[in-house]
Amino acid sequence: MTKTMKASECKAKFLGVLDEVATKHERVIVTKNGKPVAEIVPFVERPKSIIGALKGSVTYMGDLDEPTDEDWEALKE
């Protein structure tokens, strides 16, 4: 549901308006001289992006195509 409120009324009751938006999950359209100028909407927590989530957690250990010295020693036996 959307509620419309004059800017002067919104200014006087701003903290209450914020509480109402948060608890009732309603939008409030703020008007000035009868024209909409702003919209107050409930904050929606967005899930964190998986892109970059592992940044800095990978360690480069050398050339992955080349066998390690230990592998060569094991193959000699």
PDB file as gemmi writes it, atoms N, CA and C in Angstrom:
CRYST1    1.000    1.000    1.000  90.00  90.00  90.00 P 1                      
ATOM      1  N   MET A   1       0.842  -1.172   0.000  1.00  0.00           N  
ATOM      2  CA  MET A   1       0.000   0.000   0.000  1.00  0.00           C  
ATOM      3  C   MET A   1       0.893   1.244   0.000  1.00  0.00           C  
ATOM      4  N   THR A   2       0.433   2.265  -0.675  1.00  0.00           N  
ATOM      5  CA  THR A   2       1.193   3.512  -0.766  1.00  0.00           C  
ATOM      6  C   THR A   2       0.444   4.621  -0.057  1.00  0.00           C  
ATOM      7  N   LYS A   3       1.187   5.396   0.682  1.00  0.00           N  
ATOM      8  CA  LYS A   3       0.625   6.523   1.416  1.00  0.00           C  
ATOM      9  C   LYS A   3       1.222   7.799   0.829  1.00  0.00           C  
ATOM     10  N   THR A   4       0.418   8.862   0.726  1.00  0.00           N  
ATOM     11  CA  THR A   4       0.902  10.150   0.237  1.00  0.00           C  
ATOM     12  C   THR A   4       0.900  11.141   1.388  1.00  0.00           C  
ATOM     13  N   MET A   5       1.956  11.956   1.453  1.00  0.00           N  
ATOM     14  CA  MET A   5       2.097  12.888   2.566  1.00  0.00           C  
ATOM     15  C   MET A   5       2.752  14.172   2.073  1.00  0.00           C  
ATOM     16  N   LYS A   6       2.275  15.302   2.566  1.00  0.00           N  
ATOM     17  CA  LYS A   6       2.892  16.588   2.234  1.00  0.00           C  
ATOM     18  C   LYS A   6       4.282  16.653   2.867  1.00  0.00           C  
ATOM     19  N   ALA A   7       5.181  17.378   2.224  1.00  0.00           N  
ATOM     20  CA  ALA A   7       6.554  17.506   2.714  1.00  0.00           C  
ATOM     21  C   ALA A   7       6.591  18.106   4.112  1.00  0.00           C  
ATOM     22  N   SER A   8       5.748  19.096   4.369  1.00  0.00           N  
ATOM     23  CA  SER A   8       5.743  19.731   5.691  1.00  0.00           C  
ATOM     24  C   SER A   8       5.298  18.749   6.770  1.00  0.00           C  
ATOM     25  N   GLU A   9       4.315  17.926   6.461  1.00  0.00           N  
ATOM     26  CA  GLU A   9       3.849  16.913   7.418  1.00  0.00           C  
ATOM     27  C   GLU A   9       4.921  15.842   7.616  1.00  0.00           C  
ATOM     28  N   CYS A  10       5.561  15.452   6.523  1.00  0.00           N  
ATOM     29  CA  CYS A  10       6.619  14.439   6.594  1.00  0.00           C  
ATOM     30  C   CYS A  10       7.780  14.941   7.453  1.00  0.00           C  
ATOM     31  N   LYS A  11       8.122  16.217   7.282  1.00  0.00           N  
ATOM     32  CA  LYS A  11       9.212  16.805   8.060  1.00  0.00           C  
ATOM     33  C   LYS A  11       8.890  16.776   9.548  1.00  0.00           C  
ATOM     34  N   ALA A  12       7.654  17.114   9.897  1.00  0.00           N  
ATOM     35  CA  ALA A  12       7.252  17.161  11.303  1.00  0.00           C  
ATOM     36  C   ALA A  12       7.199  15.773  11.939  1.00  0.00           C  
ATOM     37  N   LYS A  13       6.897  14.757  11.135  1.00  0.00           N  
ATOM     38  CA  LYS A  13       6.702  13.397  11.662  1.00  0.00           C  
ATOM     39  C   LYS A  13       7.731  12.410  11.106  1.00  0.00           C  
ATOM     40  N   PHE A  14       8.883  12.901  10.697  1.00  0.00           N  
ATOM     41  CA  PHE A  14       9.816  12.076   9.932  1.00  0.00           C  
ATOM     42  C   PHE A  14      10.212  10.767  10.617  1.00  0.00           C  
ATOM     43  N   LEU A  15      10.596  10.814  11.879  1.00  0.00           N  
ATOM     44  CA  LEU A  15      11.014   9.576  12.563  1.00  0.00           C  
ATOM     45  C   LEU A  15       9.869   8.575  12.643  1.00  0.00           C  
ATOM     46  N   GLY A  16       8.670   9.072  12.869  1.00  0.00           N  
ATOM     47  CA  GLY A  16       7.501   8.196  12.882  1.00  0.00           C  
ATOM     48  C   GLY A  16       7.223   7.606  11.512  1.00  0.00           C  
ATOM     49  N   VAL A  17       7.414   8.415  10.474  1.00  0.00           N  
ATOM     50  CA  VAL A  17       7.230   7.930   9.101  1.00  0.00           C  
ATOM     51  C   VAL A  17       8.229   6.812   8.810  1.00  0.00           C  
ATOM     52  N   LEU A  18       9.479   7.008   9.206  1.00  0.00           N  
ATOM     53  CA  LEU A  18      10.490   5.965   8.994  1.00  0.00           C  
ATOM     54  C   LEU A  18      10.121   4.674   9.715  1.00  0.00           C  
ATOM     55  N   ASP A  19       9.658   4.791  10.946  1.00  0.00           N  
ATOM     56  CA  ASP A  19       9.244   3.600  11.699  1.00  0.00           C  
ATOM     57  C   ASP A  19       8.091   2.891  10.999  1.00  0.00           C  
ATOM     58  N   GLU A  20       7.140   3.668  10.499  1.00  0.00           N  
ATOM     59  CA  GLU A  20       5.975   3.091   9.820  1.00  0.00           C  
ATOM     60  C   GLU A  20       6.388   2.381   8.530  1.00  0.00           C  
ATOM     61  N   VAL A  21       7.270   2.998   7.777  1.00  0.00           N  
ATOM     62  CA  VAL A  21       7.758   2.382   6.538  1.00  0.00           C  
ATOM     63  C   VAL A  21       8.468   1.063   6.855  1.00  0.00           C  
ATOM     64  N   ALA A  22       9.275   1.069   7.898  1.00  0.00           N  
ATOM     65  CA  ALA A  22      10.040  -0.130   8.257  1.00  0.00           C  
ATOM     66  C   ALA A  22       9.151  -1.247   8.788  1.00  0.00           C  
ATOM     67  N   THR A  23       8.185  -0.919   9.627  1.00  0.00           N  
ATOM     68  CA  THR A  23       7.372  -1.969  10.251  1.00  0.00           C  
ATOM     69  C   THR A  23       6.239  -2.460   9.361  1.00  0.00           C  
ATOM     70  N   LYS A  24       5.613  -1.556   8.616  1.00  0.00           N  
ATOM     71  CA  LYS A  24       4.472  -1.949   7.774  1.00  0.00           C  
ATOM     72  C   LYS A  24       4.877  -2.242   6.335  1.00  0.00           C  
ATOM     73  N   HIS A  25       6.145  -2.013   6.019  1.00  0.00           N  
ATOM     74  CA  HIS A  25       6.653  -2.232   4.658  1.00  0.00           C  
ATOM     75  C   HIS A  25       5.810  -1.496   3.622  1.00  0.00           C  
ATOM     76  N   GLU A  26       5.480  -0.232   3.932  1.00  0.00           N  
ATOM     77  CA  GLU A  26       4.694   0.595   3.024  1.00  0.00           C  
ATOM     78  C   GLU A  26       5.571   1.675   2.410  1.00  0.00           C  
ATOM     79  N   ARG A  27       5.207   2.092   1.218  1.00  0.00           N  
ATOM     80  CA  ARG A  27       5.875   3.216   0.566  1.00  0.00           C  
ATOM     81  C   ARG A  27       5.177   4.498   0.980  1.00  0.00           C  
ATOM     82  N   VAL A  28       5.930   5.580   1.051  1.00  0.00           N  
ATOM     83  CA  VAL A  28       5.354   6.894   1.322  1.00  0.00           C  
ATOM     84  C   VAL A  28       5.828   7.829   0.212  1.00  0.00           C  
ATOM     85  N   ILE A  29       4.867   8.430  -0.489  1.00  0.00           N  
ATOM     86  CA  ILE A  29       5.169   9.416  -1.516  1.00  0.00           C  
ATOM     87  C   ILE A  29       5.093  10.785  -0.855  1.00  0.00           C  
ATOM     88  N   VAL A  30       6.165  11.550  -0.956  1.00  0.00           N  
ATOM     89  CA  VAL A  30       6.214  12.887  -0.364  1.00  0.00           C  
ATOM     90  C   VAL A  30       5.926  13.896  -1.475  1.00  0.00           C  
ATOM     91  N   THR A  31       4.982  14.807  -1.198  1.00  0.00           N  
ATOM     92  CA  THR A  31       4.599  15.800  -2.202  1.00  0.00           C  
ATOM     93  C   THR A  31       4.968  17.205  -1.749  1.00  0.00           C  
ATOM     94  N   LYS A  32       5.195  18.043  -2.726  1.00  0.00           N  
ATOM     95  CA  LYS A  32       5.456  19.455  -2.473  1.00  0.00           C  
ATOM     96  C   LYS A  32       4.637  20.226  -3.507  1.00  0.00           C  
ATOM     97  N   ASN A  33       3.774  21.100  -3.025  1.00  0.00           N  
ATOM     98  CA  ASN A  33       2.843  21.825  -3.895  1.00  0.00           C  
ATOM     99  C   ASN A  33       1.993  20.868  -4.729  1.00  0.00           C  
ATOM    100  N   GLY A  34       1.639  19.735  -4.131  1.00  0.00           N  
ATOM    101  CA  GLY A  34       0.774  18.756  -4.786  1.00  0.00           C  
ATOM    102  C   GLY A  34       1.469  17.839  -5.774  1.00  0.00           C  
ATOM    103  N   LYS A  35       2.760  18.010  -5.977  1.00  0.00           N  
ATOM    104  CA  LYS A  35       3.497  17.175  -6.928  1.00  0.00           C  
ATOM    105  C   LYS A  35       4.439  16.239  -6.178  1.00  0.00           C  
ATOM    106  N   PRO A  36       4.500  14.976  -6.588  1.00  0.00           N  
ATOM    107  CA  PRO A  36       5.419  14.033  -5.941  1.00  0.00           C  
ATOM    108  C   PRO A  36       6.873  14.462  -6.142  1.00  0.00           C  
ATOM    109  N   VAL A  37       7.632  14.482  -5.052  1.00  0.00           N  
ATOM    110  CA  VAL A  37       9.048  14.867  -5.129  1.00  0.00           C  
ATOM    111  C   VAL A  37       9.983  13.790  -4.584  1.00  0.00           C  
ATOM    112  N   ALA A  38       9.451  12.891  -3.789  1.00  0.00           N  
ATOM    113  CA  ALA A  38      10.300  11.843  -3.204  1.00  0.00           C  
ATOM    114  C   ALA A  38       9.440  10.642  -2.836  1.00  0.00           C  
ATOM    115  N   GLU A  39      10.125   9.529  -2.689  1.00  0.00           N  
ATOM    116  CA  GLU A  39       9.460   8.298  -2.267  1.00  0.00           C  
ATOM    117  C   GLU A  39      10.316   7.664  -1.175  1.00  0.00           C  
ATOM    118  N   ILE A  40       9.689   7.312  -0.080  1.00  0.00           N  
ATOM    119  CA  ILE A  40      10.379   6.619   1.010  1.00  0.00           C  
ATOM    120  C   ILE A  40       9.918   5.169   0.945  1.00  0.00           C  
ATOM    121  N   VAL A  41      10.864   4.275   0.792  1.00  0.00           N  
ATOM    122  CA  VAL A  41      10.540   2.855   0.643  1.00  0.00           C  
ATOM    123  C   VAL A  41      11.289   2.044   1.693  1.00  0.00           C  
ATOM    124  N   PRO A  42      10.762   0.875   2.053  1.00  0.00           N  
ATOM    125  CA  PRO A  42      11.474   0.028   3.016  1.00  0.00           C  
ATOM    126  C   PRO A  42      12.803  -0.449   2.425  1.00  0.00           C  
ATOM    127  N   PHE A  43      13.801  -0.550   3.283  1.00  0.00           N  
ATOM    128  CA  PHE A  43      15.110  -1.045   2.867  1.00  0.00           C  
ATOM    129  C   PHE A  43      15.028  -2.554   2.700  1.00  0.00           C  
ATOM    130  N   VAL A  44      15.567  -3.048   1.584  1.00  0.00           N  
ATOM    131  CA  VAL A  44      15.594  -4.485   1.326  1.00  0.00           C  
ATOM    132  C   VAL A  44      17.051  -4.917   1.277  1.00  0.00           C  
ATOM    133  N   GLU A  45      17.427  -5.800   2.181  1.00  0.00           N  
ATOM    134  CA  GLU A  45      18.800  -6.319   2.226  1.00  0.00           C  
ATOM    135  C   GLU A  45      19.011  -7.209   1.009  1.00  0.00           C  
ATOM    136  N   ARG A  46      19.969  -6.859   0.200  1.00  0.00           N  
ATOM    137  CA  ARG A  46      20.272  -7.643  -0.988  1.00  0.00           C  
ATOM    138  C   ARG A  46      21.335  -8.683  -0.628  1.00  0.00           C  
ATOM    139  N   PRO A  47      21.198  -9.889  -1.168  1.00  0.00           N  
ATOM    140  CA  PRO A  47      22.231 -10.889  -0.897  1.00  0.00           C  
ATOM    141  C   PRO A  47      23.563 -10.438  -1.487  1.00  0.00           C  
ATOM    142  N   LYS A  48      24.642 -10.782  -0.811  1.00  0.00           N  
ATOM    143  CA  LYS A  48      25.962 -10.400  -1.293  1.00  0.00           C  
ATOM    144  C   LYS A  48      26.266 -11.148  -2.583  1.00  0.00           C  
ATOM    145  N   SER A  49      26.928 -10.481  -3.476  1.00  0.00           N  
ATOM    146  CA  SER A  49      27.295 -11.071  -4.753  1.00  0.00           C  
ATOM    147  C   SER A  49      28.371 -12.133  -4.539  1.00  0.00           C  
ATOM    148  N   ILE A  50      28.255 -13.216  -5.287  1.00  0.00           N  
ATOM    149  CA  ILE A  50      29.288 -14.248  -5.187  1.00  0.00           C  
ATOM    150  C   ILE A  50      30.522 -13.854  -5.981  1.00  0.00           C  
ATOM    151  N   ILE A  51      30.350 -12.872  -6.874  1.00  0.00           N  
ATOM    152  CA  ILE A  51      31.489 -12.404  -7.656  1.00  0.00           C  
ATOM    153  C   ILE A  51      32.445 -11.669  -6.723  1.00  0.00           C  
ATOM    154  N   GLY A  52      33.637 -12.124  -6.656  1.00  0.00           N  
ATOM    155  CA  GLY A  52      34.648 -11.501  -5.809  1.00  0.00           C  
ATOM    156  C   GLY A  52      34.615 -11.973  -4.366  1.00  0.00           C  
ATOM    157  N   ALA A  53      33.706 -12.883  -4.034  1.00  0.00           N  
ATOM    158  CA  ALA A  53      33.587 -13.340  -2.649  1.00  0.00           C  
ATOM    159  C   ALA A  53      34.850 -14.059  -2.167  1.00  0.00           C  
ATOM    160  N   LEU A  54      35.555 -14.705  -3.070  1.00  0.00           N  
ATOM    161  CA  LEU A  54      36.762 -15.453  -2.694  1.00  0.00           C  
ATOM    162  C   LEU A  54      38.044 -14.683  -2.994  1.00  0.00           C  
ATOM    163  N   LYS A  55      37.909 -13.407  -3.342  1.00  0.00           N  
ATOM    164  CA  LYS A  55      39.078 -12.601  -3.687  1.00  0.00           C  
ATOM    165  C   LYS A  55      40.080 -12.605  -2.528  1.00  0.00           C  
ATOM    166  N   GLY A  56      41.333 -12.898  -2.861  1.00  0.00           N  
ATOM    167  CA  GLY A  56      42.389 -12.901  -1.861  1.00  0.00           C  
ATOM    168  C   GLY A  56      42.521 -14.213  -1.097  1.00  0.00           C  
ATOM    169  N   SER A  57      41.668 -15.190  -1.397  1.00  0.00           N  
ATOM    170  CA  SER A  57      41.724 -16.441  -0.644  1.00  0.00           C  
ATOM    171  C   SER A  57      42.509 -17.539  -1.375  1.00  0.00           C  
ATOM    172  N   VAL A  58      42.934 -17.275  -2.595  1.00  0.00           N  
ATOM    173  CA  VAL A  58      43.666 -18.269  -3.371  1.00  0.00           C  
ATOM    174  C   VAL A  58      45.154 -17.927  -3.330  1.00  0.00           C  
ATOM    175  N   THR A  59      45.974 -18.941  -3.097  1.00  0.00           N  
ATOM    176  CA  THR A  59      47.422 -18.751  -3.056  1.00  0.00           C  
ATOM    177  C   THR A  59      48.046 -19.412  -4.275  1.00  0.00           C  
ATOM    178  N   TYR A  60      48.875 -18.681  -4.986  1.00  0.00           N  
ATOM    179  CA  TYR A  60      49.577 -19.208  -6.153  1.00  0.00           C  
ATOM    180  C   TYR A  60      50.792 -19.989  -5.673  1.00  0.00           C  
ATOM    181  N   MET A  61      50.865 -21.245  -6.065  1.00  0.00           N  
ATOM    182  CA  MET A  61      51.935 -22.106  -5.573  1.00  0.00           C  
ATOM    183  C   MET A  61      52.928 -22.506  -6.662  1.00  0.00           C  
ATOM    184  N   GLY A  62      52.874 -21.912  -7.818  1.00  0.00           N  
ATOM    185  CA  GLY A  62      53.805 -22.255  -8.889  1.00  0.00           C  
ATOM    186  C   GLY A  62      53.061 -22.754 -10.112  1.00  0.00           C  
ATOM    187  N   ASP A  63      53.814 -23.315 -11.057  1.00  0.00           N  
ATOM    188  CA  ASP A  63      53.246 -23.799 -12.309  1.00  0.00           C  
ATOM    189  C   ASP A  63      52.458 -25.080 -12.048  1.00  0.00           C  
ATOM    190  N   LEU A  64      51.188 -25.059 -12.352  1.00  0.00           N  
ATOM    191  CA  LEU A  64      50.339 -26.214 -12.070  1.00  0.00           C  
ATOM    192  C   LEU A  64      50.504 -27.327 -13.103  1.00  0.00           C  
ATOM    193  N   ASP A  65      51.090 -27.023 -14.266  1.00  0.00           N  
ATOM    194  CA  ASP A  65      51.275 -28.041 -15.303  1.00  0.00           C  
ATOM    195  C   ASP A  65      52.516 -28.894 -15.072  1.00  0.00           C  
ATOM    196  N   GLU A  66      53.459 -28.386 -14.331  1.00  0.00           N  
ATOM    197  CA  GLU A  66      54.712 -29.096 -14.090  1.00  0.00           C  
ATOM    198  C   GLU A  66      54.598 -29.937 -12.821  1.00  0.00           C  
ATOM    199  N   PRO A  67      55.043 -31.197 -12.882  1.00  0.00           N  
ATOM    200  CA  PRO A  67      55.035 -32.012 -11.659  1.00  0.00           C  
ATOM    201  C   PRO A  67      56.059 -31.481 -10.662  1.00  0.00           C  
ATOM    202  N   THR A  68      55.804 -31.715  -9.423  1.00  0.00           N  
ATOM    203  CA  THR A  68      56.746 -31.279  -8.390  1.00  0.00           C  
ATOM    204  C   THR A  68      57.917 -32.249  -8.315  1.00  0.00           C  
ATOM    205  N   ASP A  69      58.980 -31.837  -7.675  1.00  0.00           N  
ATOM    206  CA  ASP A  69      60.152 -32.708  -7.519  1.00  0.00           C  
ATOM    207  C   ASP A  69      59.777 -33.992  -6.796  1.00  0.00           C  
ATOM    208  N   GLU A  70      58.894 -33.910  -5.847  1.00  0.00           N  
ATOM    209  CA  GLU A  70      58.486 -35.097  -5.093  1.00  0.00           C  
ATOM    210  C   GLU A  70      57.822 -36.112  -6.007  1.00  0.00           C  
ATOM    211  N   ASP A  71      57.012 -35.630  -6.971  1.00  0.00           N  
ATOM    212  CA  ASP A  71      56.359 -36.542  -7.907  1.00  0.00           C  
ATOM    213  C   ASP A  71      57.396 -37.273  -8.757  1.00  0.00           C  
ATOM    214  N   TRP A  72      58.435 -36.552  -9.206  1.00  0.00           N  
ATOM    215  CA  TRP A  72      59.481 -37.180 -10.001  1.00  0.00           C  
ATOM    216  C   TRP A  72      60.213 -38.249  -9.197  1.00  0.00           C  
ATOM    217  N   GLU A  73      60.486 -37.966  -7.955  1.00  0.00           N  
ATOM    218  CA  GLU A  73      61.179 -38.939  -7.113  1.00  0.00           C  
ATOM    219  C   GLU A  73      60.312 -40.178  -6.929  1.00  0.00           C  
ATOM    220  N   ALA A  74      59.022 -40.003  -6.776  1.00  0.00           N  
ATOM    221  CA  ALA A  74      58.120 -41.141  -6.599  1.00  0.00           C  
ATOM    222  C   ALA A  74      58.050 -41.975  -7.870  1.00  0.00           C  
ATOM    223  N   LEU A  75      58.128 -41.338  -9.027  1.00  0.00           N  
ATOM    224  CA  LEU A  75      58.066 -42.064 -10.296  1.00  0.00           C  
ATOM    225  C   LEU A  75      59.345 -42.856 -10.569  1.00  0.00           C  
ATOM    226  N   LYS A  76      60.468 -42.426 -10.014  1.00  0.00           N  
ATOM    227  CA  LYS A  76      61.744 -43.111 -10.229  1.00  0.00           C  
ATOM    228  C   LYS A  76      61.783 -44.450  -9.517  1.00  0.00           C  
ATOM    229  N   GLU A  77      61.046 -44.597  -8.457  1.00  0.00           N  
ATOM    230  CA  GLU A  77      61.113 -45.823  -7.649  1.00  0.00           C  
ATOM    231  C   GLU A  77      60.374 -46.965  -8.250  1.00  0.00           C  
TER     232      GLU A  77                                                      
END                                                                             
